[in-house]
């Protein structure tokens, strides 16, 4: 049986631990690549196939910190930034 690898994970606020952020913005892979031409769209999409293909930024309702409540796993980030 193949091991299932979580590519996207949820996390609480790293400052106060509250897990109910207010959505501020979603950055799609397309937008990231448009604003920074050193990134290539395929590089972002391949490791994330079948998962959320965007980053979400939220403001913590407990303390106001802005953070990514849904983050890509270390494995996905490593594959995305490999040369």
TAJO-V289752 format. One record per pair of residues at least 4 apart in sequence whose C-alpha atoms are under 8 Angstrom apart, sorted by the first residue. I is the first residue (numbers start at 1). J is the second residue. If there is no record, write none. Layout:
# TAJO-V289752
i:I j:J
i:I j:J
This chain:
# TAJO-V289752
i:6 j:73
i:7 j:48
i:7 j:51
i:7 j:72
i:7 j:73
i:7 j:75
i:7 j:76
i:8 j:51
i:8 j:52
i:8 j:70
i:8 j:71
i:8 j:72
i:8 j:73
i:9 j:70
i:9 j:71
i:9 j:72
i:9 j:73
i:10 j:69
i:10 j:70
i:10 j:71
i:11 j:19
i:11 j:69
i:11 j:70
i:11 j:71
i:12 j:17
i:12 j:18
i:12 j:19
i:12 j:20
i:12 j:69
i:13 j:17
i:13 j:18
i:13 j:19
i:13 j:21
i:13 j:60
i:13 j:65
i:13 j:67
i:13 j:69
i:15 j:63
i:15 j:65
i:16 j:62
i:16 j:63
i:18 j:60
i:18 j:61
i:18 j:62
i:19 j:60
i:20 j:60
i:20 j:61
i:21 j:58
i:21 j:59
i:21 j:60
i:21 j:61
i:21 j:69
i:22 j:58
i:22 j:59
i:22 j:60
i:22 j:61
i:23 j:56
i:23 j:57
i:23 j:58
i:23 j:59
i:24 j:56
i:24 j:57
i:24 j:58
i:24 j:59
i:25 j:56
i:25 j:57
i:25 j:58
i:26 j:54
i:26 j:55
i:26 j:56
i:26 j:57
i:27 j:31
i:27 j:32
i:27 j:54
i:27 j:55
i:27 j:56
i:28 j:32
i:28 j:53
i:28 j:54
i:28 j:55
i:29 j:33
i:29 j:41
i:29 j:44
i:29 j:45
i:29 j:53
i:29 j:54
i:30 j:34
i:30 j:41
i:31 j:35
i:32 j:36
i:32 j:39
i:33 j:37
i:33 j:38
i:33 j:39
i:33 j:40
i:33 j:41
i:39 j:43
i:40 j:44
i:41 j:45
i:42 j:46
i:43 j:47
i:43 j:79
i:43 j:80
i:43 j:81
i:44 j:48
i:44 j:53
i:44 j:80
i:45 j:49
i:45 j:53
i:47 j:76
i:47 j:79
i:47 j:80
i:48 j:52
i:48 j:53
i:48 j:76
i:49 j:53
i:55 j:68
i:55 j:70
i:55 j:71
i:55 j:72
i:56 j:68
i:56 j:69
i:56 j:70
i:56 j:71
i:57 j:66
i:57 j:67
i:57 j:68
i:57 j:69
i:58 j:66
i:58 j:67
i:58 j:68
i:58 j:69
i:59 j:64
i:59 j:65
i:59 j:66
i:59 j:67
i:60 j:64
i:60 j:65
i:60 j:66
i:60 j:67
i:72 j:76
i:72 j:77
i:73 j:77
i:74 j:78
i:75 j:79
i:76 j:80
i:77 j:81
i:78 j:82
